[in-house]
């Protein structure tokens, strides 16, 4: 009986951990509208926008994000991080805010659309060409001020 209670307790702990840190089948941390709004998508991310990435790793959008007006969509605070939009869109409301705000370097953002923000992607570190940031297969559309800021070195 005690062994069964321990097994139930362990199963409950594991399910609570997995519910808070959703992993895709290949180990990528998932980001979607439901976790962004309701619980936070992983450790270090509070409920609501922006989704805040504080740990180095690979992150995968598993659905479109509809970001409220006057806020950022995703903030990346960890070096050597990949954000795969997985063909989805991060959509704002063209008033203010940034779709993806990079606060570190050696970041890759790829494979999707960022639309209707003040800035699509913003990174003040981009003025230094040694940051190692990469932007691959992205559509930055209908962003009020500019798609990628700063634009050049």
C-alpha positions in Angstrom: 0.0 0.0 0.0 2.8 2.4 0.9 4.5 1.7 -2.5 1.3 2.4 -4.3 0.9 5.8 -2.4 4.5 6.7 -3.4 3.8 5.8 -7.0 0.7 8.0 -7.1 2.5 10.8 -5.4 5.4 10.6 -7.9 3.0 10.4 -10.8 1.2 13.6 -9.5 4.5 15.4 -9.2 5.7 14.5 -12.7 2.3 15.5 -14.2 2.5 18.9 -12.5 6.0 19.4 -13.7 5.2 18.5 -17.3 2.1 20.6 -17.3 4.1 23.7 -16.4 7.0 22.9 -18.8 5.5 21.6 -22.0 8.0 19.8 -24.2 7.4 18.8 -27.8 8.3 15.2 -28.8 11.9 16.3 -29.7 12.6 18.1 -26.5 11.8 21.7 -27.6 10.0 23.9 -25.1 6.6 24.8 -26.5 5.0 28.2 -26.7 1.3 28.7 -27.5 -1.6 31.0 -26.7 -3.0 28.8 -24.0 0.1 28.6 -21.8 1.1 32.2 -22.5 -2.2 33.5 -21.2 -3.1 30.9 -18.5 0.0 29.5 -16.8 3.2 30.7 -18.3 4.9 28.4 -20.8 7.9 27.2 -18.8 9.9 28.0 -15.7 10.7 31.7 -15.5 7.7 32.7 -17.5 4.7 34.3 -15.7 1.2 34.1 -17.1 0.3 36.8 -19.7 2.4 38.5 -22.3 5.2 38.8 -22.9 6.3 35.2 -22.9 9.7 35.5 -21.3 12.5 33.1 -22.2 15.1 33.0 -19.4 16.9 29.7 -20.1 19.2 28.8 -23.0 17.6 26.2 -25.3 15.3 25.6 -28.2 11.7 26.9 -28.2 8.9 26.0 -30.6 5.7 27.9 -31.3 2.9 25.4 -31.6 0.2 27.8 -32.6 -0.4 31.5 -33.5 0.1 34.1 -30.8 -2.4 37.0 -30.5 -0.7 39.6 -28.4 -2.7 42.3 -26.6 -2.1 45.9 -27.6 0.9 47.8 -26.1 2.9 44.8 -25.0 5.7 42.6 -26.3 5.1 39.1 -27.7 8.2 37.2 -26.7 11.3 38.5 -24.8 14.5 36.4 -24.9 16.8 37.0 -22.0 19.1 34.0 -22.6 22.1 33.6 -24.9 22.5 30.8 -27.4 18.7 30.4 -27.8 16.7 29.3 -30.8 13.1 30.4 -31.4 11.4 28.4 -34.2 8.0 30.0 -35.1 7.2 26.7 -36.9 5.3 28.5 -39.7 3.0 30.3 -37.2 2.4 34.1 -36.7 3.0 36.3 -33.7 0.5 39.1 -34.2 0.2 42.4 -32.3 -2.0 45.5 -32.8 0.3 48.0 -34.6 0.2 50.5 -31.7 3.3 49.7 -29.7 5.3 46.8 -28.4 7.8 44.4 -30.1 7.0 41.0 -31.6 10.3 39.4 -30.4 12.6 41.5 -28.2 16.2 40.1 -27.9 18.1 41.1 -24.7 21.1 38.8 -25.3 23.2 37.6 -28.2 23.7 34.4 -30.3 19.9 34.1 -30.8 18.3 32.5 -33.8 14.7 33.4 -34.8 13.3 31.4 -37.7 10.5 30.1 -39.8 7.4 32.3 -39.4 5.7 35.7 -39.4 5.8 38.6 -37.0 3.2 41.2 -37.8 1.4 44.3 -36.6 3.8 45.5 -33.9 5.7 48.8 -33.5 8.9 46.8 -34.1 8.9 43.2 -35.5 12.2 42.2 -33.9 14.2 44.6 -31.7 17.7 44.1 -30.4 19.9 47.0 -29.5 22.8 44.6 -29.5 22.5 44.3 -33.3 24.7 47.4 -33.6 27.6 45.0 -32.8 28.2 42.6 -35.7 29.8 40.1 -33.4 26.5 39.2 -31.7 26.0 36.0 -33.8 22.3 36.6 -34.1 20.5 34.9 -37.1 17.2 35.6 -38.7 16.1 32.8 -41.1 13.0 32.4 -43.3 11.0 35.2 -41.6 8.2 37.5 -42.8 8.2 40.8 -40.9 5.0 42.5 -42.1 2.9 45.5 -41.2 5.1 46.5 -38.3 4.5 50.2 -37.7 8.0 51.6 -37.3 10.2 48.8 -38.8 10.5 45.0 -39.1 14.0 44.6 -37.7 15.7 47.2 -35.5 18.4 48.2 -35.9 18.6 47.5 -39.5 22.3 47.5 -40.2 25.7 47.6 -38.4 
